[in-house]
Amino acid sequence: MGRGRTPLRTCVGCRAERPRSELVRFTVRDGKVVMDLGGRMPGRGAYVCREPRCLRAALRKGRLARALRVGEGATDGLAEVYSPVLAMLAGAELKEKE
């Protein structure tokens, strides 16, 4: 039996459609936006590429807050917290491809 299709998701930062495995999911827990690395947390999720610039674009344009249906204040400070993590994930992804 075949494995089926790879699930595709759209990055809220750059609007590119990519396989879910290439994106990072964000969700809301206790009123705060958090990164869901396992992709298993309950609730509404929004996906961002593993590039810090995509997270910054999603925050700057208010797309992440809109996708998660939270106020823009819930996303304050996310770029400073998660940009280094995304950079590390993007670097790890590049090493895997080599």
C-alpha positions as CSV (number, residue, x, y, z in Angstrom):
1,M,0.0,0.0,0.0
2,G,1.3,3.5,-0.9
3,R,2.2,6.1,1.6
4,G,-0.2,8.6,0.1
5,R,0.3,12.3,-0.5
6,T,2.5,14.6,1.6
7,P,0.4,17.1,3.5
8,L,1.0,20.7,2.2
9,R,0.7,23.8,4.3
10,T,1.1,27.5,3.5
11,C,3.6,29.7,5.3
12,V,1.9,32.7,6.8
13,G,5.0,34.8,6.3
14,C,5.9,34.3,2.6
15,R,2.7,32.5,1.5
16,A,4.7,29.7,-0.1
17,E,3.1,26.3,-0.1
18,R,5.4,23.6,1.3
19,P,5.3,20.1,2.8
20,R,4.3,20.2,6.4
21,S,7.6,18.7,7.4
22,E,9.5,21.8,6.1
23,L,7.5,24.2,8.3
24,V,7.2,25.0,12.0
25,R,3.8,25.1,13.6
26,F,2.7,27.8,16.0
27,T,-0.3,27.5,18.3
28,V,-1.9,29.2,21.3
29,R,-1.4,27.8,24.8
30,D,-2.8,29.7,27.8
31,G,-3.3,32.8,25.8
32,K,0.3,32.9,24.5
33,V,1.6,32.0,21.1
34,V,4.1,29.1,21.3
35,M,6.1,27.0,18.9
36,D,4.8,23.5,18.4
37,L,7.8,21.5,17.2
38,G,6.0,18.2,17.5
39,G,3.0,19.5,15.5
40,R,0.6,17.7,17.9
41,M,-0.7,20.4,20.3
42,P,-4.4,20.8,20.2
43,G,-6.1,23.9,18.7
44,R,-5.7,26.2,15.8
45,G,-2.2,26.2,14.2
46,A,-0.4,28.4,11.8
47,Y,2.7,27.4,9.9
48,V,5.9,29.4,9.2
49,C,9.0,28.5,7.1
50,R,12.2,27.7,9.0
51,E,13.5,31.1,8.1
52,P,13.7,33.9,10.6
53,R,12.7,36.4,7.8
54,C,9.4,34.5,7.3
55,L,8.6,34.8,11.0
56,R,9.4,38.5,11.0
57,A,7.2,39.0,8.0
58,A,4.3,37.1,9.5
59,L,4.6,39.2,12.7
60,R,5.1,42.6,10.9
61,K,2.1,42.1,8.7
62,G,-0.1,40.7,11.5
63,R,-0.6,37.5,9.6
64,L,0.4,35.1,12.5
65,A,-2.1,36.8,14.9
66,R,-4.8,36.8,12.3
67,A,-4.3,33.1,11.4
68,L,-4.4,32.1,15.1
69,R,-7.3,34.4,15.8
70,V,-5.6,36.2,18.7
71,G,-4.9,39.9,19.3
72,E,-1.6,41.3,17.9
73,G,-0.4,41.8,21.5
74,A,-0.2,38.0,21.9
75,T,2.6,37.9,19.4
76,D,4.7,40.7,20.9
77,G,8.4,39.6,21.4
78,L,8.1,36.4,19.4
79,A,10.7,37.4,16.8
80,E,13.3,37.9,19.5
81,V,12.5,34.6,21.1
82,Y,12.0,32.3,18.1
83,S,14.2,33.8,15.4
84,P,17.4,32.1,16.8
85,V,15.5,28.8,17.1
86,L,14.3,29.1,13.5
87,A,17.9,30.0,12.3
88,M,19.2,26.9,14.1
89,L,16.5,24.7,12.5
90,A,17.2,26.2,9.0
91,G,20.9,25.5,9.5
92,A,20.2,21.9,10.6
93,E,18.0,21.4,7.5
94,L,20.8,22.6,5.2
95,K,23.3,20.2,6.8
96,E,20.9,17.3,6.3
97,K,20.6,18.1,2.6
98,E,24.4,18.1,2.0
